[in-house]
Amino acid sequence: MNNHEKINYVEFPAKDFTRTKAFFNSAFAWTFTDYGPDYVAFANAGIDGGFYQSDQISSSENGSALIVLYSRELESTRDKIEKSGGKIIKPIFSFPGGRRFHFSDPNGNEFAVWSDLD
């Protein structure tokens, strides 16, 4: 695959790296590498990325891009997110092509999960 000029990496703000790593590892099996006190990288997420130390949050309400994950079992993924410490901020809804919901991580960053399966 030619990666020239393709999205390669994504970064998010995080107030609490310990809670961030615990949440994403528990909910999605992401793995982490610490790079000093102000940055942690993640892998096993479909695209690599990282979290940088910040009190800001990423949400569609404040104009941030929305990262959308895919699930073959939408309700199961929702339940895992809640059990791992995430908060559902938009319950499951239908749209042309599937269903999705939005959640916030322990920092307050907004993400969504969608499925094209019932």
HELIX and SHEET records of a PDB file:
HELIX    1   1 PHE A   17  PHE A   28  1                                  12    
HELIX    2   2 SER A   60  ASN A   62  5                                   3    
HELIX    3   3 LEU A   74  LYS A   83  1                                  10    
SHEET    1   A 4 VAL A  10  ALA A  14  0                                        
SHEET    2   A 4 GLY A  49  GLN A  53  1                                        
SHEET    3   A 4 TYR A  39  ALA A  43 -1                                        
SHEET    4   A 4 THR A  31  ASP A  34 -1                                        
SHEET    1   B 4 ILE A  67  TYR A  70  0                                        
SHEET    2   B 4 GLU A 110  SER A 115  1                                        
SHEET    3   B 4 GLY A  98  SER A 104 -1                                        
SHEET    4   B 4 LYS A  87  PHE A  95 -1                                        
END                                                                             
